[in-house]
Amino acid sequence: MRLCVVGGRLQGTEAAYLAREAGYEVVLVDRMPGVPASGLADEFHLFDVTADEARTRRLLSSCDAVLPACEDLGTLQWLDEHLADWGVPFVFHLPSYAVSSSKLRSDRLFAEIDVPRPLPWPDCGYPVVVKPSGSSGSEGIAVAGCAADLRHARMALEAAGHEVVVQQFVEGPSLSLEVIALGGDVEVLVSTALEFGADYDCMRVVAPAVADPRTIAALEDSGRRIAKHMGLQGLMDVEVMVQGLVPRVIEIDARLPSQTPTAVYHACDLNIVSLMVEACVGGRLPVVDRSPRRAAVYQHVRASAGGLEVVGEHALATAGPLRLVEGFYGAHVALTDGPGPGGDWVATIVTRGRDAGEARRVAAGVLEAMADDLGLLLVEPSPPRATAPRRGAYAGLRSAGVSL
């Protein structure tokens, strides 16, 4: 299988790594040089696929399928139109993405089928989350604790041309679930738990999630109902905050996410990229065995003159080309652009254990071994923000966004 991945940052790294693990030949295209996923690809092509139709057709027609790992709507629409004409399978469903990429549209869907979700303003009290309907990541999102804060946040978004969503701020553990559907058949995959640092960026994923079985069952039920109602064709990520035992749906994304698929792969031997490709090319869902074999902890670290610390995923977005290293200081695997002479470098490390506790202990040992070998101070991360939402939900309690 020769798979073309369009986009080489966070989602592209996820796609390239898992495609490589599936034994695929990975062809990566990005308009920027030195993107993180370029170190994991068999071929890297530096150009804008929409700028040179003849070149794009030659390259993409040499591949068995194309998987987008970007959120530029113009690029996605261009690929959707041209790949259909060229007869190349496109591992993406634009109508599903159109629903999930609008928070207003997806929230109306949640209301129609009565899945638990944050209450809309003004049916809730303060604090509230104020966010743009169409943006991804943390861009433009704020929390308002009073009427004046809400007014200022709304005005700022409207001045920038955004439709505005205002809803209840829900605190609790954060969970994620991938759902795949095709032709009316729906499979829920494996729930993961998400942990956050002081900057509200996801720094750790634990698979499978350790949660009350009633919460997991309710999350899976919501995922199935959303997928069926929206006519999902392909993959969708469902993100929730758990209030008591109730998982309240914060948002959905009908695309390949970053982080959680690799955590699921190491916990369950379930490769979400190969599952997506097989479904798209074969025209039906493969048989899925989602049984956990072990627990996996997936996290990011940064080494610098200031020490060694666990950081959020966006530290990887600006990394250089990553390479795959097995047995990295005792980790099962690592993706890293270091160690190198001077300067900062980063790594994503995956540790495994019989349960989450053991996988966490192995991860702690990896950090200690790294710090000792490199002569760096091990900086204790801020307490995990299990009550903070994932990147696309309330991750923007800071106002600056980072491109995925």
N, C-alpha and C positions, 0 to 999 in steps of 0.2 A: 504494500500500500504506500503510495506516494501522496503525502498530504501537504497542501499549501496552507500555511498559517499567515493571515494578513494582520499585522500588528505585533510588535515585539516587546511590549512593556510588561505590565503585571499579568494581564490575561494571556498575552502571548507566551510568557514564560511558563505559565500553567499548561497551556496547550502543547508547547514544544516538549516539555519534560514528559508529560503523560503519553504523547504520541511516540516519543523515543522509547519509553518503557513498553509500549505496545508492539515495538519492532517496526514502526513505520519509518519511511524515509521522510525527513522533515525539511520542507522548503519554506523559508521565512521571507516575507516581504515587509519592508517598513520604509517610510520616507526619511527616517533619521538614522544616522550612522551610530554604531556602537551600542545599540539597544541591548538590554539584558538577555533577551532570548536568543540573540544572534550566536552566542557561544554554545547553544544547545542544538543548533540546526545543522543539517548536512549541507545546506546551501543557504546563503543569505544574499538577497537581491535588494539593493538600495534604490528605490524609486517609488513614485506615487502611482498606484495601480490605475487611478482614474485619468492620469495625464497622458498616457501613451497606450491607446487601445490595442495597437498591433503587438507591441511588446508584451502587454498583459495577456493577450489571447494566446500568444505562443507559449508563455510560461505556464499559465493556468491550465491550458489544454493538455499539457504534459503531465498533469497531476490527476489522481483518481478522485480527489475531492478537495474542496476549499472550506476552511474553517476560519471565520472572522474572529479576531481577538482585539477589536476596537469598538468604539461607540460613536464614531463619526457617521451621522445619519446619511450624509451625501455619499460616502464611500459604500455604506451598506446597501443603499438603494441602487447605486451603480452596479455593484456586484450582483445583486439579485436579478437585475434586468439582463445583464450581459451573460452571466453564467447560464441562465435558462436558454438563451439563444445558442450558446456554444455547446450545450449538452453536458456541462460539467456539474456534478452534484454539489450543492451549496448546503453546508451543514449549519443551517440557520433558517428561521421562519420569520420573515419581516412582519406579517400581521400580528403575531404574538408579541414581538418586540415593540410594536407600535402601542399596544395596550400597556405593557409593563414599563415603558419608558416615560409614560405620563402618570404622575402620581394622582392627578385629579381623575383620570380615566380609570386607573386601577382601583382607586378608593371607591368609586361608584360601583365597580364590579363587586368589591367586598361587601358593600351595603346591599346589593341586589340579592346575594346568596347568603347574607347574614353570617359571615365568618367574623369571629371576634377581632376587633381592631381598635385603635385609639379613637376616642370620641372626637368628632369634629367640633371646632369652635363655632358658635358660642355654647354648645351643649356641655362644655367642660369648664372647669376652673383653671386658674393659673397654677403652675407654669404651663406654657404651651410651646410647641415647636413650630417655627415659621420656616418654610422651605419652598424653593422654586419647584414647580411641577415637573419641569422637563430636565433638570440638571442631574448629573450623576455624581457620586462621591459627596464630599462635604461642602462643595461650593455654595456659598450664599445661605447656609443654614444657620439659624440662631435659635436660642431659647429665650422666651420673653416671660418675665415674672410679674409683669403688671401691664396696665393698659398703655402706658407711655412707651414701654419697651416694644409692645406689639405694634403700635402705630409706627414707630421708627423703623422696625424691621420690615414691615409691610411696604412702607414708602420706598425703602432702599431697593427692594426686589422689583417693585412696579416701575421704578425709575430706570432699572436695567432691562425692562421689557419682559419680565417674567410673569406668568400666572402664579398666584400664590396659594399655598396650602397651609392652613393653620389647624393644628390638632393637639389633642391632649399629650402631655409629656408622660410617658409610662416608664417607670423604673422597675428593674428586675433582671434576671439572667437573660442573656441573648443566645438564641438558638438559630440554626440555619438548616434547611432541608432542600436537597435537589430532587426535582420531579421530572420525569421524562415521559413524553406521550407521543403517540403516533396513531392516526386513524381511529381515534376514540379509545384506544387502549392507553392506560395510565399506570406507570410504576413509580412508587415513591422509593427513594434510595435510603441514605443513612443520615440521621440527624447528627449535627456537630454542635459543640459549645464554643462560643467566641469570647475571648477575653481581651481587655483593652487597657492601654496605659493612660497616663495622666493627660496625654494629648488627644485622647479619644480615637486613636488609630488602632486597628486590630493588630495585636502583637502575638496572639497565640490562638491556635485552634486545637481542640481536643476531640478526637473521634474514637468510638461513638460518644455522643453526649450522655452524660450521667444525669438523668432527670427522672422525675416520677413517671411511671409508665402511662398514667392517665394524660399527662402533658404531652408525651410523645405521640400517643394515639390521637389526641386532639389536633396536634400539628399535622400529622399525616392526613387526617380527615380534611383539614382545611386545604392542604396541598392538592389532594385529589379533586375536591369540589371546584377549586379555582381553575385547575387545568382543564377540567371538562367544560366548565362554563365559558371559558375564553377560547376554547377550541385549540388548545396548545398543540403545536407540532414541533417537537424537539425538546430542549432542556429549559427548565425554569428553576431559579433559586428563590426560595421563600424565606424571608427573614422575620423573626418575631421577637418580641419582648415578653417574658413570662411574668404575669401578675398573679400571685398566688399559685394556682395550678393552671391558669388559663394562658395559652400562647396567643398574644394579640399580634396580628399580622401588621408589620410596619411597611413592608414593600415587597415587590416581586421583581425579578429581572430575568427575562427570557433570553438568556445568553450564557456562555460559559463564564462562571465567576472565577476569581482568583482564590487561592489558599485552600478552600474546603475540599475541592476534588482530590488534591494530593493527600490531604489528611485521610479522606475516605479510602483512597487507594492503599495506603499503608496499614489501615485498620482492617480492611475487608477484602483486599486483593481485587477490588472492583474499579476498573479503569473507565471513568466517565467519558473521556475523549473517545476511546475505541467504541464504547457503547453508542455514543452519538453518531459516529461515522458509520458503524454497522447498520444502525437504524435508518439513516439517511440513504445509504447506498443500497441496502437490501430491501427497503420499503416496509419493514416491520420491526417491532421491538424484539431484540434478542431475549432469551431467557436470562433473568437476573437473579443471582444469588447474593443477597445483601447481608448475609450472616457475618457478624464480626469474628475475625480470627484472633484479634489481639486489640490492644489500644495503641493509639498513636498521638503524639504531641508534635505539633508543627509550629515553629516560632522563628523569629528573625533576630539577628544580633548584629551589632556594629562595633568594630574595633577602631579606636582612634587614640590620639595622645591623651585624651581624657579618660580612657579606660575601655572596658568591655561591657556592653549593656544590651539588654533586650529592648527592641524598638518596634515600632509599628511597620506595617507592610510598605508604606510609601517610601521608606528608606531604600527599598529595592528598586523603586521606579527610576531612580537616577543612577543605579549601579552600572558598571561596565559590563561587557559580555561575561555571562556566568558560565562556570564549568561545573560538571557533576563530579563529586568526590565521595566515594564510599568509605565508611569507617572514619569519618572526619572527627578526630578527638573522641572517638567512642560513639558518635552519632551513627544511625543507620545509614543515612545519606546526608549530603549537604550540597546546596547550590551556592557558589561563592565567586566573587571577583577578586579574592585575596587568598592567602596573605600576600602582600606585595611590599616593595621597598618604600616606606614612608607613606603618609597620607592615610585617609580613611578607607576602610573596605567593609563589606557586609557579607552576611551569609544567612541563608535559610536552612535551618537544621530540622531533621525529622528523627525523633527517637521513638522506640516501640517498647512495649512491655505487656505482661499478662493482663494488666489493668491500667487505668489512668494513673493511679498512684505510682506504680512502678515506672511507667513511661516518663512521668514528671521527675522522678528521682534520677533516672538516666540522663535526662536533660540537664538537671542541676550539675551532675558530674561532668558533662561535656563542657559546660561553661567554666567550671573550676579548672579543668584540664587546659582549656584554651588560655585562660588568664595566667595560669602558672607558666605555661610554655612560652607565651609571648611577653611575659613580664609586665602585664597590664593589671591595673586595679579593676576588680570585678565590682561594677556599679550595680547596686541592687535596684531593680526597676520599681517604679511606683506601684502600689498595690494594684493587682489586676482589676480592671473595671468591668466586672461581670454585669454591672448595672448599666453600662454604657452600650449604646447600640452600635451596629456594624457600620462600615464606611458609608453606606448609602442612606442610613436612617437618620440618626442624630449625631453622626460622627462629627458634624460641623458645629459643635458648640464653640469651636474656633471658626472664624469667618473665612479663612483662606482655604481654597480648594486645591487639590492636586490632581492633575490629569492622570487618568488610568491608561 
